[in-house]
Amino acid sequence: MSGGREIMADWVLEGLRLLGGRAHILPICKKVWELHENDIRQSGNLLYEWQYEIRWAGNILHREGRLRPADASPRGIWELDKSLA
């Protein structure tokens, strides 16, 4: 991963931990914004791309096994792999 996606992956994991390990993407995005609004606003183009990048970060985290496979969770739920919870 590089750039925005790497940052977003860390922020997704952080948000999910604070949300109890599983959540729909909307609460995850709200938590990331709550925690990192200033970082996002000061990052230049990331301000305009962060929600796109957060979805890519989720895809990457699924592929890396850091999030449970999409078919192992209810539809639309991102869930930390039990080893990361």
C-alpha positions in Angstrom: 0.0 0.0 0.0 1.1 3.5 -0.5 0.2 7.0 0.4 -3.5 7.6 1.3 -4.4 3.9 1.4 -1.7 3.1 3.9 -2.8 5.9 6.2 -6.5 5.0 5.7 -5.7 1.3 6.5 -4.3 2.3 9.8 -7.2 4.7 10.5 -9.8 2.0 9.5 -8.2 -0.4 12.0 -8.1 2.3 14.7 -11.8 3.2 14.0 -12.9 -0.4 14.0 -11.2 -1.1 17.3 -12.9 1.9 18.8 -16.3 0.7 17.4 -15.9 -2.7 19.0 -14.3 -4.6 16.1 -17.1 -4.5 13.6 -19.2 -1.8 11.9 -20.8 -0.7 8.6 -18.6 1.6 6.5 -20.6 4.8 7.4 -19.8 4.6 11.2 -16.2 3.8 10.3 -16.0 6.9 8.0 -17.6 9.0 10.8 -15.1 7.7 13.3 -12.1 8.4 11.0 -13.4 11.9 10.3 -13.9 12.5 14.1 -10.4 11.4 14.9 -8.5 12.7 11.8 -10.5 15.6 10.4 -7.5 18.0 10.8 -5.1 15.5 9.2 -7.4 15.0 6.3 -8.0 18.7 5.8 -4.3 19.5 5.9 -3.3 16.7 3.6 -3.9 18.4 0.3 -5.7 16.1 -2.2 -6.6 13.6 0.5 -9.4 15.9 1.5 -11.1 15.2 -1.8 -10.1 11.5 -2.0 -10.3 10.1 1.5 -13.6 8.3 1.2 -12.4 6.7 -2.0 -9.2 5.7 -0.4 -10.9 4.3 2.7 -12.8 1.9 0.5 -9.6 0.8 -1.2 -7.9 0.4 2.2 -10.8 -1.9 3.2 -10.3 -4.0 0.1 -6.6 -4.3 0.9 -7.2 -5.1 4.5 -9.6 -7.9 3.4 -7.0 -9.3 1.1 -4.3 -9.2 3.7 -6.5 -11.0 6.2 -6.6 -8.1 8.6 -10.4 -7.9 8.1 -12.6 -11.0 8.1 -13.5 -12.1 4.6 -16.6 -10.3 3.3 -18.5 -13.6 3.0 -17.8 -14.3 6.7 -19.6 -11.2 8.0 -23.1 -9.9 7.4 -23.4 -7.8 4.2 -21.8 -4.4 4.5 -20.0 -5.1 7.8 -16.3 -4.7 8.1 -15.0 -6.8 10.9 -11.5 -7.1 12.4 -9.9 -10.5 12.1 -10.1 -12.1 15.6 -6.3 -12.0 15.9 -6.4 -8.1 15.6 -9.4 -7.5 17.8 
